Amino acid sequence: MSRVKRGYKARRRRKKLIKHAKGYYGLKSKIIRRATEAIRKAWVYMYRDRRNRKRDFRSLWIARISAATRQNGLNYSRFMKGLKDNKIALDRKILSDIAIREPQDFLRLIELARSSLSS
């Protein structure tokens, strides 16, 4: 039986892996087996952290809104309930942006929320 050397297809696959591992430290960027392990682990982290990023940003927005509402004598949950009662549908990203960039407008939102809670 003749010997099969696997030719250009295997080389093309390995070059693609090494290209993905460019910039990795030491043997992880040069040796196929080490590069494959590092790339697979990196892809696991990428997949997981794309979801975690959404979670992290939501908690950041909530912390910003909470800080801004507490400065004006209201807590976060009562503020959100007041907005919901007034049928103001702004998401947390927009609310935190308003709290930072437009404090007067945010103060008006707080007053709206407070008025619906008192009645």
N, C-alpha and C positions, 0 to 999 in steps of 0.2 A: 504494500500500500504506500502511496506517495505522501510526502509531508505537506501539510497545509500551513501556510504562514500567516493567514488571515488578512494580509494586504492592507489596502487603503481604508477599508471600512472601519476596522478596529482603530487605526491611527487617527482617523477623522473623529471617532467617538472620544478617544483619549484627549485629543487636542481641544475638543469642546469642553471637556471637564477641566483641563488645565486652564483654559481661558476663564472659566467661572471662578477658579481658585486664585486668579491673579491678585496679588496684594496680600495674600495670606502669609503668615510668618513661617519661615523654615521649610521643612519638608512638605508641609501641607500645600505648598504652591508648586512642588516639583514632582513628587512621587504620586503615581496614579491612585494607589490604594488609600494613602493618607488624604489626598485631595478629595476623593470620593466621600470619605467619612466626614470631612470638614464641610463639604458642600451639602450633604444630606442634613447634617446638624443645623447648618445655617438656614436651610429651607424650612426646617421644623420651627425654628425661632421666628422666621419671617411670617409663616402662616399664623402662628399663635399670636404674635405681637401686632399683626394687623387688626386682630380683634381686640386685644388689650388696649390699643391706642384709643379706640372709640370709648372704652370704659374710662380710661384715664382723663380724656378730655371732658367727658360728662361730669366727672367728680370735680374737675377744676372749675367748670362753669358754675356748678352748684356752690362751691366754696366762695367764688366771687360774688354771686348773688346774695348768699347768706351774709357775707361781710358787709355788703352795701345796705342790706335791709336792716341789719343790727345797728348800723350807724344812725339809722333813722327811727329806731325804737320799735321794730317789728321783727319777728323771726321768719325764717325761710318758709316753713310749712304754712303759716298763716298768710304770708304774702302770696304764695302760690294758690292757696284756696281762694283768697280774695280775687285774684286774677281770673280764676276759673268761674267764680260766681258772676263776675262781670262779663263773662264770655270773651275775654281777651286771650287770644290763642297765639302767644309768642313762645317759641321754643327757648330752651335754656341758653343756647349759644347766643342768640340775639339779645336775650335779657342781660347776659353778662357783658356783652359788648356795649349795650346801652348804659349799664351801670358804670363802666369805665370811661367811655367817651362822652356821654351826655348825662351828667349827674342831675341836671334840672329835669330832663324828661323822665329819668328814673324816679325822681322824687314825685312827679305827677302820677306815675304808675303806683307808687306806694300809697299815695293819698286815695287813689281809686280803690285799691285793695282794702285799705283801712275803712273806707266809707261803706263798702259792701259788708264788711265784717260786723260793723257796729249796728247796722239796721236789721 
